[in-house]
C-alpha cells in the first residue's frame, strides 16, 4: 500500500462554539432510546428523531438546548490525540459484530440524537452515517462505553448487509481458516454457539437438496420426517420437566435443555424461521409485562 499523508485530527469543538445536537433531557439512556412503538431493551421515554438526508456526508440536526448530562458524558470519553475513539457496531439480537470505525465527539452526539450509527471518516475528515448511501442504516437501541471510556459500542439492528461487499458483517475472514488453507467466505461469520448450531442445521438442509441426501445424519433425518421431529421435541420437553419435578442435578437440566433447544431449532429450520426472528419477538416483550403480552394474544 502506498504511503499516505498523515491523517488530520478530528475536529473537536470548544464548549463555547460546540454545535449542540440534542434537546434537553435528564438522562443519557433516555437519549439513546428508540422512538415510541419501536423495539428497545427497557421502558424509556422517546427521544425525538432527527431526519437524515441520504447521501449527505454530514447530516447535522438543528441547534437545540444543551443537555448537561450528555455534555458531561462526551467530556468523560477518553478521546485519543486526534479526538477519536474506536466505535463498534453490534447486532442487538444476534450479538454479531457488524463493523468497526471511529467516532469523534460530534459523531457520538449525532448517534445519540438520530439513533443512526454515525462515525468519523478519517479519509474524508467528516462525519458519515452508516447507510447514508446504501440505505442500510444501523438503528441504534443503546450505546455502551467500555470501563476505560476509550471505546464505544453502538448496539442496534441493521436494515441490511453492513459490509460494502454485501456480507452481513465485515468480519468473515477467519485467521485459522486461512492458516489451514481455506479461502475466505463471506457466508462465514463470527458466530456464537447458538448461531453456529443454526448454521450447521442450515447446511444439512441444503445438502438434502444439492447432494440428494449426501452422508446420513440425525439432523437430516429429522428435517425429512415431521412426525419424528415432533415426537422428539415432546420427548425432550418431558425429560427437561422431569429434572425439575424429580430435583435432578442441574448438569442434567442443562443437558436436557440443550437437547430440546437443538430439536426446536431443527423445527425452526423446517419452518424457515431464523433464530434472530425469535430473539426479536423476545426483545419486543422486554418493554411489556407478561400479563399484558398474554392479554394481547387473546385479543388478536
C-alpha positions in Angstrom: 0.0 0.0 0.0 1.4 3.4 -0.9 2.3 5.8 1.8 -0.3 8.4 2.6 -0.1 11.8 4.2 -0.8 11.9 8.0 -4.5 11.9 8.7 -5.9 15.2 10.1 -7.1 15.2 13.6 -10.9 15.0 14.1 -12.2 18.5 14.8 -13.0 18.9 18.5 -15.1 22.0 19.2 -14.7 24.2 22.2 -17.5 24.2 24.7 -18.4 27.8 23.7 -18.6 27.1 19.9 -19.8 23.5 20.0 -22.8 22.6 17.8 -25.5 21.2 20.0 -27.1 18.1 18.7 -29.7 17.1 21.3 -32.7 18.6 23.1 -32.6 18.9 26.9 -33.1 15.6 28.8 -32.3 14.4 32.2 -30.9 11.0 31.3 -28.4 9.8 28.7 -30.0 6.4 28.5 -33.3 8.1 27.5 -31.4 10.0 24.8 -30.2 6.7 23.3 -33.6 5.1 23.4 -35.6 4.1 20.3 -38.8 6.0 19.4 -42.1 5.1 20.9 -43.5 2.0 19.4 -40.2 0.5 18.3 -38.1 -2.2 19.9 -36.0 -1.5 23.0 -34.3 -3.0 26.0 -36.2 -1.2 28.7 -39.1 1.2 29.2 -37.8 4.6 28.1 -39.2 7.9 27.1 -38.8 8.5 23.4 -36.1 10.9 22.2 -37.2 12.9 19.2 -35.6 11.7 16.0 -33.8 13.9 13.5 -34.2 13.3 9.8 -31.1 12.3 7.8 -30.8 13.2 4.1 -29.5 10.1 2.2 -26.1 10.8 0.6 -25.1 13.7 2.8 -21.6 13.4 4.2 -22.7 15.1 7.4 -26.3 15.5 8.3 -26.4 17.7 11.3 -29.6 18.3 13.4 -30.6 21.9 14.1 -29.1 23.5 17.2 -31.2 22.7 20.3 -30.9 23.2 24.0 -27.9 21.7 25.7 -28.3 18.6 27.9 -25.7 19.0 30.6 -25.6 15.2 31.3 -24.9 14.4 27.6 -22.3 17.2 27.6 -20.7 15.7 30.7 -20.8 12.2 29.1 -19.0 13.4 26.0 -16.4 15.2 28.2 -15.8 11.9 30.0 -14.8 9.9 26.9 -11.0 9.4 26.6 -10.7 10.7 23.0 -7.2 10.0 21.6 -4.8 12.7 20.5 -6.8 13.1 17.2 -10.1 13.4 19.1 -11.2 9.9 18.1 -12.3 6.7 19.8 -12.9 3.2 18.3 -16.7 2.7 17.6 -18.0 -0.8 17.1 -21.5 -1.6 15.8 -23.0 -4.8 17.2 -26.3 -6.6 16.3 -28.6 -6.3 19.3 -30.3 -9.7 18.5 -27.5 -11.9 17.2 -24.6 -10.4 19.0 -22.7 -10.3 15.7 -20.0 -7.6 15.4 -21.2 -5.7 12.3 -18.3 -3.3 11.7 -15.7 -1.1 13.3 -15.0 2.5 12.7 -14.0 5.7 14.6 -16.1 8.3 16.2 -15.3 11.8 17.5 -17.3 13.9 19.8 -19.7 15.1 17.2 -20.3 11.6 15.7 -21.2 10.2 19.1 -23.5 13.2 19.8 -25.2 12.7 16.4 -25.7 9.0 17.1 -27.3 9.8 20.4 -29.6 12.3 18.7 -30.5 10.5 15.5 -30.3 6.9 16.7 -28.4 6.1 13.5 -24.8 4.8 13.8 -22.6 7.7 12.9 -18.8 7.6 12.5 -16.0 10.0 11.7 -14.3 9.3 8.3 -10.5 9.8 8.7 -10.1 9.8 4.9 -12.8 12.4 4.2 -12.3 14.3 7.5 -16.1 14.4 8.0 -18.9 12.6 9.8 -20.7 9.8 7.9 -23.8 7.9 8.8 -23.7 4.2 8.0 -26.4 3.7 5.3 -26.5 7.2 4.0 -25.7 5.9 0.5 -26.8 2.3 0.6 -29.8 2.9 2.9 -28.6 0.0 5.1 -28.7 2.0 8.3 -27.8 0.6 11.7 -30.6 1.6 14.0 -29.2 2.2 17.5 -31.0 0.9 20.5 -28.3 1.6 23.1 -24.8 2.8 23.3 -22.1 1.4 25.6 -18.7 2.7 26.7 -16.0 0.4 28.0 -14.6 0.5 31.5 -11.8 2.9 30.4 -14.2 5.0 28.4 -12.0 4.9 25.3 -14.1 2.7 23.0 -17.8 2.7 22.1 -20.4 0.1 21.1 -23.4 1.0 19.0 -25.9 -1.8 19.8 -28.6 -1.9 17.1 -30.4 -3.5 14.3 -29.1 -3.3 10.7 -31.5 -2.5 7.8 -29.5 -4.7 5.5 -26.0 -6.0 4.9 -23.4 -4.0 6.7 -20.2 -4.7 4.7 -19.6 -3.0 1.4 -19.1 -6.4 -0.1 -22.7 -7.3 0.6 -21.9 -9.6 3.5 -24.0 -9.3 6.7 -20.9 -8.2 8.7 -17.4 -7.1 7.9 -16.0 -10.0 9.8 -15.8 -13.2 7.8 -12.1 -13.6 7.4 -11.1 -16.4 9.8 -7.4 -16.5 10.6 -7.5 -20.2 11.5 -9.3 -21.0 8.2 -6.6 -19.2 6.3 -3.8 -21.0 8.2 -5.5 -24.3 7.3 -5.6 -23.3 3.6 -9.2 -22.4 3.4 -10.3 -19.4 1.3 -12.3 -16.5 2.9 -16.0 -16.9 2.6 -18.5 -14.1 3.0 -21.0 -16.5 4.5 -18.5 -17.4 7.2 -19.2 -15.1 10.1 -18.2 -14.6 13.7 -20.9 -16.7 15.3 -21.9 -17.5 18.8 -22.6 -21.2 19.8 -26.3 -20.7 19.1 -25.7 -19.3 15.6 -23.0 -21.9 14.8 -25.6 -24.6 15.5 -28.2 -22.8 13.3 -25.6 -22.6 10.5 -24.9 -26.3 10.8 -28.6 -27.2 10.6 -29.0 -24.9 7.6 -26.1 -26.7 5.8 -27.6 -30.1 6.4 -30.9 -28.8 4.9 -29.0 -27.6 1.8 -27.2 -30.9 1.5 -30.5 -32.7 1.2 -31.3 -30.7 -1.9 -27.9 -30.3 -3.5 -26.5 -33.8 -2.7 -29.7 -35.8 -2.7 -29.2 -36.5 0.9 -25.4 -37.0 1.0 -23.9 -38.5 4.1 -26.6 -39.7 6.6 -27.1 -37.6 9.7 -29.6 -37.3 12.5 -30.3 -33.7 11.6 -31.2 -34.7 8.0 -33.4 -37.5 9.3 -35.3 -35.0 11.5 -35.6 -32.5 8.6 -37.2 -35.1 6.4 -39.7 -36.5 9.0 -42.0 -34.1 10.7 -43.6 -36.8 12.8 -40.2 -37.9 14.2 -39.2 -34.3 14.8 -42.3 -33.5 16.7 -42.1 -36.7 18.8 -38.5 -35.9 19.8 -39.4 -32.3 20.8 -42.2 -33.7 23.1 -39.8 -36.3 24.5 -37.0 -33.8 25.2 -39.5 -31.3 26.8 -40.8 -34.1 29.1 -37.3 -35.0 30.1 -36.5 -31.4 30.9 -39.6 -31.1 33.1 -38.6 -34.3 34.8 -35.3 -32.7 36.0 -37.4 -30.2 38.0 -40.1 -32.5 39.3 -37.5 -35.0 40.5 -35.0 -32.5 41.6 -32.2 -33.9 39.4 -28.7 -32.4 39.2 -28.5 -29.1 37.4 -26.0 -30.5 34.9 -28.7 -32.9 33.7 -31.1 -29.9 33.4 -28.6 -28.1 31.2 -28.1 -31.3 29.1 -31.8 -31.8 28.5 -32.3 -28.1 27.7 -29.5 -28.5 25.1 -31.4 -31.5 23.5 -34.7 -29.6 23.5 -33.1 -26.4 22.0 -31.4 -28.4 19.3 -34.6 -30.2 18.2 -36.6 -27.0 18.4 -34.1 -25.3 16.1 -34.4 -28.0 13.6 -38.2 -27.3 13.6 -37.4 -23.6 13.1 -35.3 -24.6 10.0 -38.2 -26.7 8.6 -40.5 -23.7 9.0 -37.8 -21.3 7.6 -37.8 -19.2 10.8 -34.5 -17.7 11.8 -33.4 -17.6 15.4 -33.0 -13.9 15.0 -36.7 -13.6 14.5 -37.3 -15.4 17.7 -35.0 -13.2 19.6 -36.7 -10.1 18.1 -40.0 -11.3 19.5 -38.4 -11.7 22.9 -36.9 -8.2 22.7 -40.4 -6.8 21.9 -41.6 -8.2 25.2 -38.9 -6.6 27.3 -41.0 -3.4 27.5 -44.3 -5.2 28.1 -45.4 -7.2 31.2 -46.1 -10.9 30.7 -49.7 -10.3 31.7 -50.2 -7.6 29.1 -48.5 -9.7 26.4 -50.8 -12.7 27.1 -53.8 -10.4 27.0 -52.8 -9.0 23.7 -52.6 -12.5 22.2 -56.2 -13.3 23.2 -57.4 -10.0 21.5 -55.6 -10.8 18.3 
